[in-house]
Amino acid sequence: MKEIAYAAPRTVADAVAALKQANGNGKAFAGGTDILVQLREGTRNADVLVDLKKIPEMTEIRQLPSGDWQIGAATPCHRIESTVPFAEGYPGIIDGVHIIGGWQIKGRASLGGNLCTSSPAADSIPALIAHHAVVKIVGPDGSREVPVSEFCTGPGKNVLKPAELVASFVIPAMLPNSSGCYLRFIPRSEMDIAVVGCGTTLTVEKDTIKQARIALGAVAPKPVLAEEAAAWLIGKPATIESFEKAGEIARKAATPISDMRGPAEYRTHLVGVLVKRSLMTSLRRLRGERVDVLHDKLV
Ligand SMILES: Cc1cc2nc3c(=O)[nH]c(=O)nc-3n(C[C@H](O)[C@H](O)[C@H](O)COP(=O)(O)OP(=O)(O)OC[C@H]3O[C@@H](n4cnc5c(N)ncnc54)[C@H](O)[C@@H]3O)c2cc1C
C-alpha cells in the first residue's frame, strides 16, 4: 500500500476543509473497516485520510429535547448498542447494528461508514429507513438534511458531493404503541453478507395497524421502500395473515439480481418470508415482549 497522509481534525468544519484541500484525493476515515480494505485492494485511492473519530460531535449519542435521537456519524456500532436507553427504544436499529461483524469490527465500524459505503446489502440501512432517519450532511457550501431513504443512489454510490461529510443521524422519537425489527437472511449463522435484509416499523392501536414502514436490502441496486405493502397494512388487523399478505405485496418492490448468494427468484421468495417475520416481531415487541431475533424461533 502506498504512503497516505493522515489528518485528525477536531471539528467538522476542519474535516471538510481538509477534504477540500485534498482536491478529490482525500477520503473520510471513521472505523476504517471498509476503506482500509478497499485501499489495500486498490479499489479505492487516497492521498489523505481524514479521521473523523476525534471530532466530539461525530462520536456522541444524545436524546434531543424533542425526544428524537442524534447519533454522530463516526460513532462505533458497539457504543450504539451499549447505549441502553437508545437500544431499548429502537430494537430494530440494534438488530442491524449488532450483526455488523464481530466485536472487534463493531468496536470500530460506524453507522456513517456503513451508510457511506452504500452497499445495497448494508445491515444498518433498512432499519434506519424504516425509522424515518435523516442525515445531516456538511460540506464546503454549508449543511443540508437528507432522509436515509434517499441517500444511496446505486451500489457504492450516494448523494455526497466532493468534500461533503455525513455529520450525524437524527432518528425520530418513537410513537406510542410502536416498535421495529431488522432481519437478514444469510446462508450461515453469522459473518456473511445479507442475501435479503428487511427492516420494519409498526404502530398498532387496539389491534389495528395505524402505521407501517418496510425497507428492503440486497434486492435492488440500493435499499428500497416497499411502499405499496406498507400502505396496504393501514387499517388492517395486526395478525399473521395481514403480515403474510404484506409480504406477498412487498415482493413487487424487489428487483434482485442472481449471483453466487442466490438466484433472483429465491431472493424474491425470501422478501415475503422476512417481511412477515419482521412485522410479527415488531408486533411482539410493541406488546412488550423482548425478542432477540438471532436466537428466537420466529413465526
Ligand atoms: C470482517 C468484516 C465483517 C463485516 N460484516 C458486516 C456485516 O455483517 N454487515 C455490514 O453491513 N457490514 C459489514 N462489514 C462492513 C463494515 O464493517 C461496515 O460497512 C462499517 O459500518 C463501515 O464503517 P467504518 O466506520 O469502518 O467505515 P470506513 O471504512 O471508515 O469508511 C467507509 C466509507 O465511508 C466513507 N465515510 C465514512 N464515514 C463517513 C462520513 N461520516 N461521511 C462521509 N463519508 C464517510 C469513507 O470515506 C469510506 O469510503 C464488515 C466488514 C468486515 C471487515
The ligand as an ORCA input file, in Angstrom:
! r2SCAN-3c Opt
* xyz 0 1
  C     -14.873     -8.803      8.943
  C     -15.907     -7.790      8.499
  C     -17.245     -8.098      8.688
  C     -18.234     -7.201      8.264
  N     -19.550     -7.542      8.459
  C     -20.514     -6.702      8.028
  C     -21.884     -7.054      8.181
  O     -22.229     -8.115      8.687
  N     -22.816     -6.164      7.738
  C     -22.482     -4.974      7.161
  O     -23.377     -4.208      6.795
  N     -21.185     -4.617      7.010
  C     -20.204     -5.449      7.418
  N     -18.883     -5.096      7.248
  C     -18.546     -3.830      6.576
  C     -18.166     -2.647      7.516
  O     -17.716     -3.058      8.763
  C     -19.307     -1.632      7.645
  O     -19.726     -1.151      6.403
  C     -18.885     -0.467      8.593
  O     -20.055      0.008      9.176
  C     -18.146      0.682      7.901
  O     -17.886      1.670      8.879
  P     -16.432      2.293      9.116
  O     -16.582      3.310     10.181
  O     -15.429      1.227      9.351
  O     -16.223      2.972      7.692
  P     -14.855      3.374      6.991
  O     -14.183      2.167      6.472
  O     -14.055      4.299      7.834
  O     -15.455      4.211      5.767
  C     -16.266      3.585      4.803
  C     -16.537      4.550      3.640
  O     -17.393      5.598      4.058
  C     -16.707      6.862      3.975
  N     -17.116      7.542      5.204
  C     -17.030      7.044      6.474
  N     -17.633      7.884      7.334
  C     -18.087      8.923      6.601
  C     -18.800     10.111      6.928
  N     -19.193     10.379      8.186
  N     -19.095     10.968      5.935
  C     -18.719     10.710      4.649
  N     -18.068      9.598      4.281
  C     -17.755      8.712      5.255
  C     -15.245      6.557      3.853
  O     -14.547      7.548      3.133
  C     -15.301      5.231      3.093
  O     -15.490      5.478      1.716
  C     -17.860     -5.970      7.662
  C     -16.511     -5.655      7.488
  C     -15.538     -6.546      7.892
  C     -14.090     -6.188      7.687
*
